[in-house]
Amino acid sequence: GHPLDRYRKEIKSYSTVNTATIANRRDQEEVTIGGLVNKLKLTQTKKNNERMAILTLEDPEGMIDMLVFPRSYKECGHLLVKDAILFFKGNVDKKEGTPKLLVNEVTTIQEAHKKFTRSVHVRLAVNGGEGESLKNLQEILSQHHGSTPVYLEFMGENNARQQMLVDRSLFVAPSENLVQSLQKTFGEESIRPVI
């Protein structure tokens, strides 16, 4: 499959726009967008011969051009690699009609879990087998100890939903590994990072 398929959920969760909706944002508005570095050109400014980058980002909806000026390039240039899955925070530039992004900050997919997740929500069905599920959940959470709160969402009959915060001793450090473990045990749709 496409390299983006594996990270589709994270890209959707952690991005404030995508390539289809960025045109609806105001000029100079700050946004975050994630995807795959499709094209990458390293160049230098004419004025001071400082390093900068021009790149094209691909997400599930399309592509967008981005500029990483020298000040930002000094901080995040080492992360810019073709085919890398990255998140870019920057300002929308509509001066030439087609929106571009002027990049201020770059975050790797691995760092995105830690940086953007405010809480983790795990949905459990109420069907009588909760004891085993809770035991498995406790085991997974205790292997990823951190400071991010975890909420359990119990789905009952007629889609009645109850939410419960787990004990502080089971708070987590969000990571790709944690998400994969939870998805494997409880199903892909049962895990929701909240930003």
C-alpha positions as CSV (number, residue, x, y, z in Angstrom):
1,G,0.0,0.0,0.0
2,H,0.9,3.7,0.0
3,P,3.3,4.7,2.8
4,L,0.7,7.2,4.0
5,D,-1.9,4.5,4.7
6,R,-0.1,3.3,7.8
7,Y,-0.3,6.8,9.3
8,R,-3.7,8.0,8.0
9,K,-5.2,8.2,11.5
10,E,-2.4,10.2,13.0
11,I,-2.3,12.6,10.1
12,K,-6.0,13.2,10.4
13,S,-5.8,13.5,14.2
14,Y,-2.8,15.9,14.5
15,S,-3.4,18.1,11.5
16,T,-5.5,21.3,11.7
17,V,-5.9,21.3,7.9
18,N,-5.3,19.1,4.9
19,T,-4.3,19.9,1.3
20,A,-8.0,20.1,0.4
21,T,-9.0,22.5,3.2
22,I,-6.0,24.8,3.5
23,A,-7.4,27.1,0.8
24,N,-10.3,28.0,3.1
25,R,-7.8,29.4,5.7
26,R,-6.9,33.1,5.9
27,D,-3.6,34.4,4.5
28,Q,-0.9,34.1,7.2
29,E,-3.1,32.0,9.5
30,E,-1.0,29.4,11.5
31,V,-1.9,25.8,10.7
32,T,-0.5,22.3,11.2
33,I,-0.5,19.7,8.4
34,G,1.0,16.2,8.1
35,G,2.0,14.0,5.3
36,L,4.8,12.6,3.2
37,V,7.7,14.6,1.8
38,N,7.1,14.0,-1.9
39,K,9.7,16.3,-3.4
40,L,12.6,18.1,-1.7
41,K,14.9,20.7,-3.2
42,L,17.7,22.2,-1.0
43,T,18.8,25.6,-2.2
44,Q,20.4,28.9,-0.9
45,T,19.1,32.4,-0.6
46,K,20.4,34.8,-3.2
47,K,21.0,37.5,-0.6
48,N,23.2,35.8,2.0
49,N,23.8,32.3,0.5
50,E,21.9,30.7,3.5
51,R,20.5,27.2,3.3
52,M,16.7,26.8,2.8
53,A,14.4,24.1,1.4
54,I,11.5,24.0,-1.1
55,L,9.3,20.9,-0.7
56,T,6.1,19.3,-1.8
57,L,4.0,17.6,0.9
58,E,1.5,14.8,0.0
59,D,-1.4,13.9,2.2
60,P,-4.4,11.6,1.4
61,E,-6.2,14.5,-0.2
62,G,-3.5,15.9,-2.5
63,M,-0.3,18.0,-2.5
64,I,1.0,21.4,-1.3
65,D,4.2,23.3,-1.8
66,M,6.1,24.5,1.3
67,L,9.0,26.9,1.9
68,V,11.5,26.4,4.8
69,F,13.4,29.7,5.2
70,P,16.9,29.8,6.7
71,R,15.9,30.6,10.3
72,S,13.6,27.5,10.4
73,Y,15.9,25.4,8.3
74,K,18.7,25.8,10.9
75,E,16.4,24.2,13.5
76,C,14.7,21.5,11.5
77,G,16.6,21.0,8.2
78,H,18.1,17.7,9.5
79,L,14.5,16.3,9.6
80,L,13.8,17.1,5.9
81,V,14.2,13.9,4.0
82,K,12.4,12.7,0.9
83,D,9.6,10.2,1.7
84,A,9.7,11.1,5.5
85,I,6.3,11.4,7.2
86,L,6.3,14.7,9.0
87,F,4.1,17.4,10.5
88,F,4.6,21.0,9.5
89,K,3.5,24.0,11.5
90,G,3.5,27.3,9.6
91,N,1.7,30.2,8.0
92,V,-0.6,30.0,5.0
93,D,0.7,32.1,2.1
94,K,-1.9,33.0,-0.5
95,K,0.0,35.8,-2.3
96,E,0.3,33.9,-5.5
97,G,-3.2,32.5,-5.6
98,T,-2.4,28.8,-4.9
99,P,-1.8,28.4,-1.1
100,K,1.7,27.5,0.1
101,L,2.9,26.9,3.6
102,L,5.8,29.0,5.1
103,V,7.2,26.5,7.6
104,N,8.1,27.5,11.2
105,E,8.4,24.1,12.8
106,V,8.7,20.4,11.8
107,T,7.8,17.4,13.9
108,T,8.5,13.7,13.2
109,I,5.7,11.1,13.3
110,Q,7.4,9.6,16.4
111,E,7.5,12.9,18.2
112,A,3.9,13.8,17.2
113,H,2.4,11.4,19.6
114,K,4.2,12.9,22.5
115,K,3.9,16.5,21.4
116,F,0.3,16.7,20.3
117,T,-1.6,14.1,22.4
118,R,-3.3,15.7,25.4
119,S,-5.2,12.6,26.4
120,V,-5.9,9.0,25.1
121,H,-9.4,7.6,24.9
122,V,-9.9,3.8,24.8
123,R,-13.4,2.6,23.9
124,L,-14.6,-0.7,25.5
125,A,-17.8,-2.5,24.7
126,V,-19.9,-3.5,27.8
127,N,-20.6,-7.1,27.1
128,G,-19.7,-9.0,30.3
129,G,-16.1,-9.6,29.4
130,E,-14.7,-6.4,30.8
131,G,-12.6,-8.0,33.5
132,E,-10.2,-9.6,30.9
133,S,-10.2,-6.4,28.8
134,L,-9.3,-4.2,31.8
135,K,-6.5,-6.6,32.8
136,N,-5.0,-6.4,29.3
137,L,-5.5,-2.7,29.3
138,Q,-3.7,-2.3,32.7
139,E,-0.8,-4.4,31.4
140,I,-0.4,-2.3,28.3
141,L,-0.7,1.1,30.0
142,S,1.8,0.2,32.8
143,Q,4.4,-0.6,30.1
144,H,4.1,3.0,28.7
145,H,4.1,5.0,32.0
146,G,4.0,8.8,31.6
147,S,1.9,11.9,32.4
148,T,-0.8,11.9,29.7
149,P,-4.3,11.0,31.1
150,V,-6.2,8.0,29.8
151,Y,-10.0,7.9,29.6
152,L,-12.0,4.7,29.3
153,E,-15.2,5.0,27.3
154,F,-17.7,2.3,28.0
155,M,-20.3,1.8,25.2
156,G,-23.5,0.2,26.6
157,E,-26.9,-0.6,25.1
158,N,-28.5,2.0,22.8
159,N,-25.0,3.5,22.4
160,A,-25.1,4.9,25.9
161,R,-21.6,6.1,26.7
162,Q,-19.9,6.5,30.1
163,Q,-16.4,7.9,30.5
164,M,-14.0,7.3,33.3
165,L,-10.5,8.6,34.0
166,V,-7.9,5.9,34.9
167,D,-5.8,6.2,38.0
168,R,-2.8,8.5,37.7
169,S,-0.4,5.5,38.1
170,L,-1.7,4.3,34.6
171,F,-1.2,7.6,32.8
172,V,1.0,7.1,29.7
173,A,3.7,8.5,27.5
174,P,2.0,8.5,24.0
175,S,4.0,6.7,21.3
176,E,3.4,4.8,18.1
177,N,4.2,1.6,20.0
178,L,1.4,2.3,22.6
179,V,-1.1,3.0,19.9
180,Q,-0.2,-0.2,18.0
181,S,-0.5,-2.3,21.2
182,L,-3.9,-0.8,22.0
183,Q,-5.2,-1.2,18.5
184,K,-4.0,-4.8,18.3
185,T,-5.8,-5.7,21.6
186,F,-9.0,-3.6,21.3
187,G,-9.4,-2.9,17.6
188,E,-8.3,0.0,15.4
189,E,-11.4,2.1,16.0
190,S,-11.3,1.8,19.8
191,I,-8.3,4.2,20.3
192,R,-8.6,8.0,19.9
193,P,-5.8,10.4,20.7
194,V,-7.2,13.8,21.7
195,I,-5.2,17.0,20.8
